[in-house]
Amino acid sequence: MHETHEGVQDMACDTFIKIAQKCRRHFVMQQSGETEPFIDEILRNLDRITMDLQPAQVHTVFEAVGYMIAAQPNKAAQERLIANLMALPNAAWDQLMAQAAQTGPAVLADPDNIKKLANVLKTNVAACSSIGTFFLPQIGRIYVDMLGLYKAVSSIISDTVAQQGLVATKTPKVRGLRTIKKEILKLVDTCVRSGRVALTPRRHVRKCEDVEQLNSTLVPPLLEAILSDYQANLAAARDAEVLNVLTTIVTRLGSLLLPRVADILRAVFECTLEMISKDFTEYPEHRVGFYKLLRALNLNCFTALLQLEPAQFKLLIDSLLWGIKVRLRC
């Protein structure tokens, strides 16, 4: 990983993640002749190991170490390992949050800060993708600040677009801010989605606990942050990732989400339908996300759809018929 010859670092990181996937349990077990499991040595030297890597390569390393940590059967030991893995990203996050507490939204005026925040979030996504819902303690550590950041970024984007018009969505600043929003949504989506993997008997209990925890602590503040923002934004500033994370939440929580289905549809249904029904080509990601969300609601929250107002239910059926026509036309 310290070799600067072109392509060598990519090969090293790819090899490392393959070893981590195939031999994950061996890294968290203390082998004969060792004073500690090898994972502890890796985490202690992680800064030195990754010092010559590019950000995307560092994310690969974090994902690889995450596979090892996920193999740790002891919950307390696993949480300790996660805390050690995320020590450096958390230090950078805490520094930026402390700066934001002093300067407010001005912290987001610096392009370097925007890049740092996006990188920290991408690092969390990489680790969460392999650790799964066991990553919840780490997400809980940054969750309040993360949703506050989401709202602050949304406000800046909306104000900028109002002042400069749609061209503002193409500027480096707004694109960087939207990356922050997308990575926040991706992190939640990754955490919620990861609970759908096959689990050992010991972890089926954890799965039920995780679903209840997601429903009671993670989902309500997230919906509060993203739904009104999505509905109020201009079409060009709406993120398709909102539809993706809603689909994942609906699929994972199922009937637990029934009381919130009406609020979800109220915020995203008509405004998204207006975006995608003007022609057959605009907003392809929103188009796919929209119908995936409807499918998830139909499969997992059908009774909530039957309770819609007649006019809204008719619009729902019309949107499905329109989607069929588009599909036949393509």
C-alpha positions, -999 to +999 in steps of 0.1 A: +000+000+000+030+023+002+043+015-033+037+045-056+041+026-089+009+030-109-017+004-101+001-013-072-018+004-044-052-005-061-040-041-063-029-041-027-062-028-015-082-052-036-061-081-023-065-070+013-103-069+010-103-104-005-082-117+023-105-100+048-136-115+033-122-151+032-103-151+065-123-126+086-126-148+117-088-154+119-081-117+123-103-114+155-090-146+171-058-147+191-036-172+173-010-194+189+021-174+198+003-140+196-002-116+224-034-101+208-056-107+178-041-093+146-071-069+142-058-049+172-024-044+156-041-033+123-063-008+141-034+006+161-014+012+130-042+021+106-031+057+102+004+046+091-010+018+069-032+042+049-010+073+049+000+069+012-034+059-001-060+080-020-094+085-003-111+059-023-084+033-015-087+043+022-124+035+020-116+001+006-093-006+036-121+005+060-145-018+043-120-047+045-114-041+083-152-040+087-155-075+075-131-086+102-149-067+129-183-082+118-168-116+125-162-107+162-190-127+181-186-107+214-208-075+213-187-055+237-154-064+219-171-056+186-181-022+197-146-015+210-132-025+176-156-002+158-147+027+180-110+021+173-116+018+136-136+051+135-113+070+158-096+091+131-128+099+111-146+107+143-118+131+154-121+149+120-159+150+124-157+163+160-133+191+149-156+202+121-187+200+143-169+221+170-161+246+143-197+247+131-209+253+167-187+285+167-192+298+132-226+283+122-232+276+085-200+296+076-181+264+082-196+252+049-183+282+030-148+266+029-145+240+000-119+221+020-144+216+049-170+203+024-145+178+011-136+167+046-172+162+056-179+142+024-149+121+030-157+113+066-193+103+055-179+081+027-156+064+052-186+057+074-205+043+045-176+020+036-173+006+071-210+002+075-213-017+042-193-046+057-202-043+094-239-040+088-264-030+116-237-037+142-225-003+130-255+013+148-235+025+178-212+045+155-241+060+136-258+069+169-226+088+178-229+112+149-266+109+140-279+141+156-251+162+141-255+144+108-292+153+105-284+189+116-258+190+088-284+177+063-308+205+072-280+231+071-268+220+037-303+218+024-310+254+035-278+267+018-286+248-014-322+262-015-310+298-008-283+295-035-307+282-061-332+309-052-306+336-057-288+322-088-314+300-105-310+264-117-275+270-129-264+270-093-270+232-092-240+228-116-216+249-095-188+231-076-200+244-043-236+231-046-224+198-061-201+194-031-230+201-007-253+177-025-226+151-022-228+155+016-266+151+015-263+120-007-237+104+015-258+109+046-287+092+028-265+065+016-252+058+051-287+054+065-297+033+035-266+010+039-272+005+076-309-003+071-304-025+041-276-045+057-300-061+081-315-081+053-284-104+050-286-140+062-278-142+099-267-169+123-292-180+150-274-158+176-278-128+154-315-134+146-322-119+181-300-089+173-319-085+140-353-081+158-337-057+182-322-037+154-355-034+136-372-020+167-342+004+173-344+016+137-381+022+140-379+040+173-347+060+170-333+062+135-363+066+113-385+093+129-358+121+129-347+111+095-382+114+080-386+148+097-353+160+081-358+146+045-395+147+037-403+184+040-369+193+024-377+170-006-412+184-011-401+220-008-371+219-031-370+227-068-371+196-090-335+200-100-324+200-064-343+169-053-321+139-046-332+105-059-314+090-029-344+101-008-366+077-027-340+050-024-337+052+013-374+054+018-378+022-003-352+005+019-369+016+051-403+005+039-389-029+029-371-034+062-397-021+086-428-034+068-460-030+089-441-010+116-441+019+091-479+019+085-486+050+106-461+070+086-470+059+050-495+088+045-468+114+055-443+097+031-467+098+002-478+133+009-442+145+007-428+126-023-456+112-044-472+141-063-441+163-066-421+133-080-449+123-103-449+158-117-412+156-124-413+123-143-446+126-162-436+156-183-417+134-208-401+099-210-365+108-205-360+134-177-350+124-142-344+087-149-330+080-113-362+096-098-383+075-122-368+042-111-368+053-074-404+063-076-417+030-089-395+010-066-410+029-036-445+022-049-437-015-052-422-016-017-453+001-003-476-023-022-457-054-009-452-043+027-478-016+036-507-025+014-534-017+040-521+019+043-527+023+005-563+012+009-568+039+035-558+067+011-583+094+002-602+085-030-586+112-051-551+102-040-558+065-045-570+072-080-538+092-087-518+062-074-536+039-098-532+064-127-495+066-120-491+029-122-510+028-155-489+056-168-458+037-158-470+006-178-475+028-209-440+042-206-426+007-202-445-005-233-434+025-253-398+018-244 
